[in-house]
């Protein structure tokens, strides 16, 4: 048996390599070849005529729709394969992408579908080479239809000096039969399935050969079954699976590998429900029958642009559960997403080993749109033991229950406390949040997140420890983070993966109640658009800012970060350190407004920086903090500023950096109008603006001196005349002729 295993593996590998050898082929519009001829838009309308002219097709028609479906209609074909000098012609159909050198290394059309109509027969074979009906290198190939297909590739001689290989199907992925009648009678093997499995979801399938069928253990499942719940077997002895290394073969009750097997449908329903409808043999090709497509092949539930009223009904018939809602579902169900899918209703219940996935080849292409599933339900989404999400976007919203809960089987349908489920995320995004009511939270359950394969918890909110994460605020986004940036907004560190979901994450956490926030890493620009950020730090971490230009750890901040203000913006915080913090140079600009309100705590600031901060335009108001501006250097080019601090309005140098002289610059026409005069007080190289009584000023206003109303209001509090030069410099009394400002009005002294 072991010798047969080795020979079979070598045969499979060599055949796939043979199909991918460097050959001289013209570029195909589709990764599909028929009898060695590439299918293009120019010839696909005339496939039958072309095959007839080449002598392969005797009668009937072969059609390709330009997408993923090949239709065989009453085909009578003779094909004898070829020797290794022309490997592309070794298969009647070959589904593989050829690169520029002719090497077949990339997958072909995924879910390539053969529809059989009428009576189809393909005969032939070879005594000195390779002859295959289908060589498939893609995720899955599907057979369905109401007709018959018989493939017979046999040796005519038992004596040959060249190793021959006559197979029905050689696949580098899964092979699924949904409906129709099939007979593969080939000298070596009916089906050879490498890196995939054979699913008998329906129809009448007969496999004959040196070995009836072989399936290698697939990449996506640790125990991939070959047989489906729809199948029964027309044999005297019961059928079982025998394993040799990674290979699985059909065998009789004594363990003898079967050279012939017939798999036929039986009328059997299973505990799988979609939209309240139980999946059966009769409806599996179109479970719901209304809009989009929902099919089941015995292993994989495929949703194609489907819009489902509910993916389960918790109190009636649950998805992948029995009719009483108890644990009795199918293990290792695959839910494949194609296009954009939506569900609504009562949430889901998923049994152990469920995998939700999209096409990995598509999802990793630049600018490609991932397959997606948007689900909004009254109750939460639950899975038993483990759930895998791969190469897709999964967006879950729960209105009444916990968002996404993982349970052990014993703990299922019990309180979440003490239950643990493992969520595996691979090259995917999982977004989940609960609607929260005024009287409290609806938390996510205790959940273990295994996002080690290029994914991170992008919007964490809650506590994580002991590899178990409690998302007590009911919101989380998990996905590919990619390049990280030393910039955070409301505790969310920005990265390439979460920038598109930033506002969604902030809103779900209730940190962003109005407007939007965006970040352009190439331009180093964070833009506030009528944004209202209200951030609360529950553990009172005084090292946290609402907007923080510093990555946690030793890495430096973004040098030259731009914060652009559009419209009316508000930043408020509780238990945090400040509104905006930067540890490299920063620029605030544009003509919008920014109001920063703290929580009246010690050691708080409106805007804090160890380096220079430049202000250009805009209208700023800071209040309810210890220090309004706490910066290494301040440059104000234009704009209006109302800065209030419980201790100091403006502090240059501070505890962050010490200068011997204050580094504070005002642009042309700007002046400090409250309090006056404009002077400094230095304490340990820290510089504060002081008022006329030499007290540290807790409130200053900076604006264009030409705005008379501001000057008038500023001097109204003075009980004695105040003299200033036209440049704004405070003097006791004029001693020379000229024009001065007395209590804010121009006076000529002669």
Beta strands, then each sheet from edge to edge (+ up, - down):
strand 1: 32-34
strand 2: 37-38
strand 3: 57-64
strand 4: 69-79
strand 5: 91-98
strand 6: 104-107
strand 7: 112-117
strand 8: 119-124
strand 9: 130-136
strand 10: 140-145
strand 11: 148-153
strand 12: 165-171
strand 13: 174-177
strand 14: 181-186
strand 15: 189-193
strand 16: 198-200
strand 17: 204-208
strand 18: 211-216
strand 19: 231-233
strand 20: 240-244
strand 21: 247-251
strand 22: 260-265
strand 23: 273-274
strand 24: 277-278
strand 25: 293-296
strand 26: 300-304
strand 27: 307-308
strand 28: 334-338
strand 29: 340-345
strand 30: 348-350
strand 31: 354-357
strand 32: 372-377
strand 33: 381-384
strand 34: 386-390
strand 35: 393-398
strand 36: 404-407
strand 37: 421-426
strand 38: 429-434
strand 39: 447-453
strand 40: 455-457
strand 41: 463-465
strand 42: 468-470
strand 43: 475-480
strand 44: 484-489
strand 45: 492-495
strand 46: 512-520
strand 47: 525-536
strand 48: 545-549
strand 49: 561-566
strand 50: 568-574
strand 51: 578-582
strand 52: 586-589
strand 53: 593-597
strand 54: 605-616
strand 55: 619-623
strand 56: 627-636
strand 57: 640-644
strand 58: 648-652
strand 59: 664-666
strand 60: 670-674
strand 61: 679-683
strand 62: 686-690
strand 63: 699-704
strand 64: 723-725
strand 65: 730-731
strand 66: 738-742
strand 67: 745-749
sheet 1: 2+ 1- 5+ 6-
sheet 2: 2+ 1- 5+ 9+ 12+ 15+ 18+ 21- 20+
sheet 3: 3+ 4- 7- 10- 13- 16-
sheet 4: 3+ 4- 8- 11- 14- 17- 22+ 19-
sheet 5: 23+ 24-
sheet 6: 25+ 26- 28- 31- 34- 37- 39-
sheet 7: 27+ 29+ 32+ 35+ 38+ 43- 40+
sheet 8: 30+ 33+ 36+
sheet 9: 41+ 42-
sheet 10: 45+ 44- 48+ 51+ 54+ 52+ 49+ 47+ 46-
sheet 11: 45+ 44- 48+ 51+ 54+ 56+ 58+ 62- 61+
sheet 12: 45+ 44- 48+ 51+ 54+ 52+ 49+ 47+ 50+ 53+ 55+ 57+ 63- 60+
sheet 13: 45+ 44- 48+ 51+ 54+ 56+ 59+
sheet 14: 65+ 64- 66+ 67-
end
